[in-house]
């Protein structure tokens, strides 16, 4: 590998961090200890894999020296070891390359998700509810927490739109490829003739932003309150709990009505606004790199049709990577792992190809 020097440097950093964390005086500085522990956990997979690689390199070199020795039996054993270890070496090299890929700075963040019914009227709203249930069950499997920020429910249990926060470690890393248009093919509950309909819903995944990510001036905000019976309710006095915040420079409007407390709704609405503004920054950066984005997986383009859910065939197809699974029922129950892993691998592969081509 041509990056041994970099790996050795990372290993030295890792050893230095471990020594510093073991220093008894560090127990008095919890903030720095937490910073060191985070960096330690980031470096450990790379260092562990490098040490495994180095050991196998030593085994391979030793085996090669025995192949041409005077002991025929030892030479045969050495050839067998080479047959096992050399392919393993190639595999570990590839794993190290993936571990060394630049990390998405948003991967560890919590997210705010938006699901909106698209083409298909009531059926699209019902599909939106199915998607919300699917992501909720996935969050349960992962041990994440869900908070609803705002919603617009139909009379038969669908959602014209629902906005919710998913809080946990690494949420964005697993859900960032969900942004786009999701298409469903099924016989709707509202269809008496048994005909298959095609409807859509859009999903947006916004990494949650901190104050340091987005600067918001209070002078740029217009804050209204209204009855929490639904978005667009009649304005009344300041005791009403639902909150609408308009960011005047961008025209972005966010609402939150899930809490009974106006203060809690305001805090959640501000978090939603920060995420919207941060996402707008990311989209602008992506647009500036449009030529590069065309070759990447999951650009986050909101108009991109990414997936089809076919109920009659129990089939789910991701159009970006050409993967089809016949386990739609399991997927809707929150078992998203096959496609999450497939999208991650496809993205890593594409980025490796880009780096190697440079």
C-alpha positions as CSV (number, residue, x, y, z in Angstrom):
1,X,0.0,0.0,0.0
2,X,1.2,3.5,-0.8
3,X,-0.2,5.0,2.4
4,X,1.7,3.1,5.0
5,X,3.2,6.3,6.3
6,X,-0.2,7.8,6.9
7,X,-1.3,4.6,8.7
8,X,1.8,4.6,10.9
9,X,1.1,8.3,11.8
10,X,-2.5,7.4,12.8
11,X,-1.2,4.5,14.9
12,X,1.1,6.9,16.7
13,X,-1.7,9.3,17.3
14,X,-3.9,6.4,18.6
15,X,-1.2,5.3,21.0
16,X,-0.6,8.8,22.3
17,X,-4.3,9.3,22.9
18,X,-4.5,6.0,24.8
19,X,-1.6,7.0,27.0
20,X,-3.2,10.4,27.7
21,X,-6.5,8.9,28.5
22,X,-4.8,6.6,31.0
23,X,-3.2,9.5,32.8
24,X,-5.0,9.9,36.2
25,X,-5.0,13.7,36.0
26,X,-7.3,13.5,32.9
27,X,-10.2,12.3,35.2
28,X,-10.4,15.9,36.3
29,X,-11.0,17.2,32.8
30,X,-14.1,15.4,31.6
31,X,-14.6,17.6,28.5
32,X,-11.1,16.9,27.1
33,X,-11.5,13.2,28.1
34,X,-14.7,13.0,26.1
35,X,-12.9,14.6,23.1
36,X,-10.1,12.1,23.4
37,X,-12.5,9.2,23.7
38,X,-14.3,10.3,20.6
39,X,-11.1,10.5,18.6
40,X,-10.0,7.2,20.0
41,X,-13.2,5.5,18.8
42,X,-12.7,7.0,15.4
43,X,-9.1,5.8,15.0
44,X,-9.6,2.4,16.5
45,X,-11.1,0.6,13.5
46,X,-8.3,1.9,11.2
47,X,-5.5,1.1,13.6
48,X,-6.9,-2.4,14.4
49,X,-7.2,-3.2,10.6
50,X,-3.7,-1.8,10.0
51,X,-2.2,-4.0,12.7
52,X,-4.1,-7.0,11.3
53,X,-2.7,-6.1,7.8
54,X,0.9,-5.8,9.2
55,X,0.7,-9.2,10.9
56,X,-0.5,-10.9,7.7
57,X,2.3,-9.1,5.7
58,X,4.8,-10.6,8.1
59,X,3.2,-14.1,7.8
60,X,3.3,-13.8,4.0
61,X,6.9,-12.7,4.0
62,X,7.9,-15.6,6.3
63,X,5.9,-18.1,4.1
64,X,7.7,-16.8,1.0
65,X,11.1,-17.4,2.6
66,X,10.1,-21.0,3.3
67,X,8.8,-21.8,-0.2
68,X,12.4,-21.8,-1.5
69,X,13.9,-23.5,1.5
70,X,15.4,-27.0,1.6
71,X,12.6,-28.7,3.5
72,X,10.0,-29.9,0.9
73,X,7.3,-30.4,3.6
74,X,7.7,-26.9,5.0
75,X,7.7,-25.5,1.5
76,X,4.3,-27.1,0.8
77,X,2.9,-25.8,4.0
78,X,4.2,-22.3,3.1
79,X,2.6,-22.5,-0.3
80,X,-0.8,-23.4,1.3
81,X,-0.4,-20.5,3.7
82,X,0.3,-18.1,0.8
83,X,-2.8,-19.3,-1.0
84,X,-4.8,-18.4,2.1
85,X,-3.1,-15.2,3.2
86,X,-2.4,-13.3,-0.1
87,X,-6.1,-13.0,-1.1
88,X,-6.9,-12.0,2.5
89,X,-4.2,-9.3,2.2
90,X,-6.0,-7.8,-0.8
91,X,-9.3,-7.9,1.1
92,X,-7.9,-6.0,4.1
93,X,-6.2,-3.5,1.8
94,X,-9.6,-2.7,0.4
95,X,-11.1,-2.4,3.8
96,X,-8.4,0.0,4.9
97,X,-9.0,2.1,1.8
98,X,-12.7,2.4,2.8
99,X,-11.8,3.3,6.4
100,X,-9.5,6.1,5.1
101,X,-12.2,7.7,3.0
102,X,-13.0,11.2,4.2
103,X,-15.9,11.0,6.6
104,X,-19.1,12.9,6.0
105,X,-19.1,15.5,8.8
106,X,-22.8,15.0,9.3
107,X,-22.8,11.2,9.6
108,X,-23.1,11.2,13.4
109,X,-25.8,13.8,13.6
110,X,-29.5,13.3,14.4
111,X,-31.9,14.2,11.6
112,X,-35.2,16.0,10.9
113,X,-37.2,14.1,8.2
114,X,-40.0,15.4,6.1
115,X,-42.5,13.1,4.4
116,X,-45.0,14.6,2.0
117,X,-47.7,12.9,-0.1
118,X,-47.1,13.5,-3.8
119,X,-49.1,12.3,-6.8
120,X,-52.1,10.2,-5.9
121,X,-54.2,12.2,-3.5
122,X,-55.5,10.1,-0.5
123,X,-53.5,7.1,-1.5
124,X,-50.3,9.2,-1.5
125,X,-51.1,10.4,2.0
126,X,-51.7,6.8,3.1
127,X,-48.3,5.8,1.6
128,X,-46.7,8.7,3.5
129,X,-48.1,7.2,6.7
130,X,-46.7,3.8,5.7
131,X,-43.3,5.4,5.2
132,X,-43.5,7.2,8.6
133,X,-44.4,3.9,10.3
134,X,-41.5,2.2,8.5
135,X,-38.9,4.7,9.6
136,X,-40.4,4.7,13.1
137,X,-39.9,0.9,13.4
138,X,-36.4,1.2,12.0
139,X,-35.7,3.8,14.7
140,X,-37.0,1.4,17.4
141,X,-34.6,-1.3,16.1
142,X,-31.7,1.1,16.4
143,X,-32.7,2.5,19.8
144,X,-33.3,6.0,18.4
145,X,-35.9,8.4,19.7
146,X,-38.6,10.0,17.5
147,X,-40.3,13.3,18.1
148,X,-43.1,14.6,15.8
149,X,-42.7,18.3,15.0
150,X,-45.7,18.9,12.8
151,X,-48.2,17.0,10.7
152,X,-51.2,17.4,8.5
153,X,-53.4,14.3,8.8
154,X,-56.2,13.2,6.4
155,X,-59.5,11.8,7.6
156,X,-58.6,8.2,6.8
157,X,-55.2,8.0,8.6
158,X,-52.8,9.3,6.0
159,X,-50.4,12.2,6.1
160,X,-50.4,15.0,3.6
161,X,-47.1,15.8,5.4
162,X,-45.4,14.9,8.6
163,X,-42.2,16.3,10.0
164,X,-40.3,14.5,12.7
165,X,-36.9,14.4,14.5
166,X,-34.9,11.2,14.9
167,X,-32.4,11.5,17.7
168,X,-29.5,9.1,18.1
169,X,-25.9,8.2,17.2
170,X,-25.2,7.9,13.5
171,X,-28.7,8.5,12.3
172,X,-27.8,10.6,9.3
173,X,-25.2,8.0,8.2
174,X,-27.9,5.4,7.9
175,X,-30.8,7.5,6.5
176,X,-29.1,10.1,4.3
177,X,-29.8,8.0,1.1
178,X,-33.5,8.1,1.8
179,X,-34.0,11.6,0.3
180,X,-36.0,11.6,-2.9
181,X,-39.3,10.4,-4.5
182,X,-40.6,7.0,-3.3
183,X,-43.2,5.3,-5.6
184,X,-45.8,2.8,-4.5
185,X,-47.7,0.4,-6.8
186,X,-50.7,-1.3,-5.1
187,X,-54.5,-1.5,-5.0
188,X,-55.5,1.4,-2.7
189,X,-57.9,0.9,0.1
190,X,-59.9,3.6,-1.5
191,X,-60.2,1.7,-4.8
192,X,-63.4,-0.4,-5.2
193,X,-62.5,-1.8,-8.6
194,X,-59.3,-3.6,-7.6
195,X,-57.1,-1.7,-10.0
196,X,-53.4,-1.1,-9.2
197,X,-52.6,2.6,-8.7
198,X,-49.2,4.3,-8.7
199,X,-48.7,7.0,-6.2
200,X,-45.7,8.9,-4.8
201,X,-44.4,10.5,-1.6
202,X,-41.3,12.6,-1.2
203,X,-38.8,12.2,1.7
204,X,-36.2,14.7,2.8
205,X,-33.5,13.9,5.4
206,X,-32.0,17.0,7.0
207,X,-28.9,16.7,9.2
208,X,-29.6,18.5,12.5
209,X,-27.6,21.7,12.7
210,X,-25.9,23.2,15.7
211,X,-25.7,27.0,16.4
212,X,-22.2,26.9,15.1
213,X,-23.4,25.5,11.8
214,X,-25.9,28.2,11.1
215,X,-26.0,31.7,12.3
216,X,-29.6,33.1,12.7
217,X,-30.3,36.7,13.7
218,X,-33.4,37.3,15.7
219,X,-34.1,40.3,13.5
220,X,-34.6,38.0,10.6
221,X,-37.4,36.0,12.2
222,X,-41.1,36.5,12.3
223,X,-42.7,34.4,15.0
224,X,-46.5,33.7,15.1
225,X,-48.6,31.5,17.4
226,X,-51.9,29.8,16.6
227,X,-54.2,27.2,17.8
228,X,-52.7,23.7,17.6
229,X,-55.7,22.2,15.8
230,X,-53.7,22.4,12.6
231,X,-51.4,24.4,10.5
232,X,-53.0,27.6,9.3
233,X,-55.3,27.8,12.3
234,X,-56.7,31.2,13.3
235,X,-54.3,33.6,15.1
236,X,-55.2,34.2,18.7
237,X,-53.3,35.4,21.8
238,X,-49.9,34.4,22.9
239,X,-51.1,31.6,25.1
240,X,-51.8,29.4,22.1
241,X,-49.2,26.7,21.8
242,X,-48.5,26.1,18.1
243,X,-45.6,28.1,16.7
244,X,-44.8,29.3,13.2
245,X,-41.4,30.8,12.4
246,X,-40.7,32.6,9.2
247,X,-37.0,33.2,8.2
248,X,-37.4,36.5,6.3
249,X,-34.2,36.5,4.1
250,X,-34.8,32.9,2.8
251,X,-38.6,32.8,3.0
252,X,-38.4,29.4,4.8
253,X,-41.4,28.8,7.0
254,X,-41.4,26.1,9.8
255,X,-44.1,25.1,12.2
256,X,-44.4,23.0,15.3
257,X,-47.6,22.1,17.1
258,X,-46.9,18.7,18.8
259,X,-46.2,20.0,22.3
260,X,-48.7,21.6,24.6
261,X,-46.1,24.1,25.7
262,X,-45.5,27.0,23.4
263,X,-41.9,27.3,24.6
264,X,-41.2,23.6,23.7
265,X,-42.8,24.1,20.3
266,X,-40.6,27.2,19.7
267,X,-37.4,25.3,20.7
268,X,-38.3,22.5,18.3
269,X,-39.3,24.9,15.5
270,X,-35.9,26.7,15.8
271,X,-34.1,23.3,15.6
272,X,-36.2,22.6,12.4
273,X,-35.4,26.0,11.0
274,X,-31.6,25.5,11.6
275,X,-31.8,22.1,9.9
276,X,-33.6,23.7,6.9
277,X,-31.1,26.5,6.5
278,X,-28.1,24.1,7.0
279,X,-29.6,21.8,4.3
280,X,-30.0,24.8,2.0
281,X,-26.3,25.5,2.5
282,X,-25.4,21.8,1.7
283,X,-27.6,21.8,-1.4
284,X,-25.9,25.0,-2.7
285,X,-22.5,23.4,-2.1
286,X,-23.7,20.3,-4.0
287,X,-25.0,22.4,-6.9
288,X,-21.6,24.0,-7.2
289,X,-20.1,20.5,-7.6
290,X,-22.8,19.4,-9.9
291,X,-20.5,17.7,-12.4
292,X,-19.0,15.6,-9.6
293,X,-22.4,14.8,-8.2
294,X,-23.6,13.1,-11.4
295,X,-21.3,10.2,-10.7
296,X,-22.2,9.8,-7.1
297,X,-24.7,7.7,-5.3
298,X,-27.6,9.4,-3.6
299,X,-27.2,13.1,-4.5
300,X,-30.1,14.1,-2.3
301,X,-31.9,15.6,-5.3
302,X,-35.5,15.9,-4.0
303,X,-36.9,15.3,-7.5
304,X,-35.0,12.0,-8.1
305,X,-37.2,8.9,-8.1
306,X,-35.2,6.6,-6.0
307,X,-37.3,3.6,-5.0
308,X,-40.4,1.6,-6.0
309,X,-42.6,-0.4,-3.6
310,X,-44.7,-3.0,-5.4
311,X,-47.1,-4.7,-3.0
312,X,-48.5,-7.4,-5.3
313,X,-45.0,-8.8,-5.9
314,X,-43.7,-8.0,-2.3
315,X,-40.9,-6.2,-4.2
316,X,-38.8,-3.2,-3.4
317,X,-36.4,-1.8,-6.0
318,X,-33.8,0.9,-5.5
319,X,-33.3,2.5,-8.9
320,X,-30.0,4.2,-8.1
321,X,-28.1,1.0,-7.6
322,X,-30.3,-1.5,-9.4
323,X,-31.0,-3.6,-6.4
324,X,-34.4,-5.5,-6.1
325,X,-35.5,-7.4,-3.0
326,X,-38.6,-9.5,-2.6
327,X,-39.1,-8.7,1.1
328,X,-41.3,-5.6,1.0
329,X,-43.3,-6.7,4.0
330,X,-40.1,-7.0,6.1
331,X,-38.9,-3.6,4.8
332,X,-42.1,-1.9,5.8
333,X,-41.7,-3.4,9.2
334,X,-38.5,-1.5,9.7
335,X,-35.9,-4.1,8.4
336,X,-34.1,-1.6,6.2
337,X,-30.6,-3.0,6.7
338,X,-30.1,-4.7,3.3
339,X,-30.7,-1.5,1.4
340,X,-28.9,0.7,3.9
341,X,-25.8,-1.5,3.6
342,X,-26.1,-1.7,-0.2
343,X,-26.3,2.0,-0.5
344,X,-23.4,2.6,1.8
345,X,-21.2,0.1,-0.1
346,X,-22.2,1.6,-3.5
347,X,-21.3,5.1,-2.2
348,X,-18.0,3.9,-0.8
349,X,-17.2,2.1,-4.1
350,X,-18.0,5.2,-6.2
351,X,-15.9,7.4,-4.0
352,X,-12.9,5.0,-4.1
353,X,-13.2,5.0,-7.9
354,X,-13.2,8.8,-8.0
355,X,-10.1,9.0,-5.7
356,X,-8.2,6.3,-7.7
357,X,-9.0,8.1,-11.0
358,X,-7.6,11.4,-9.7
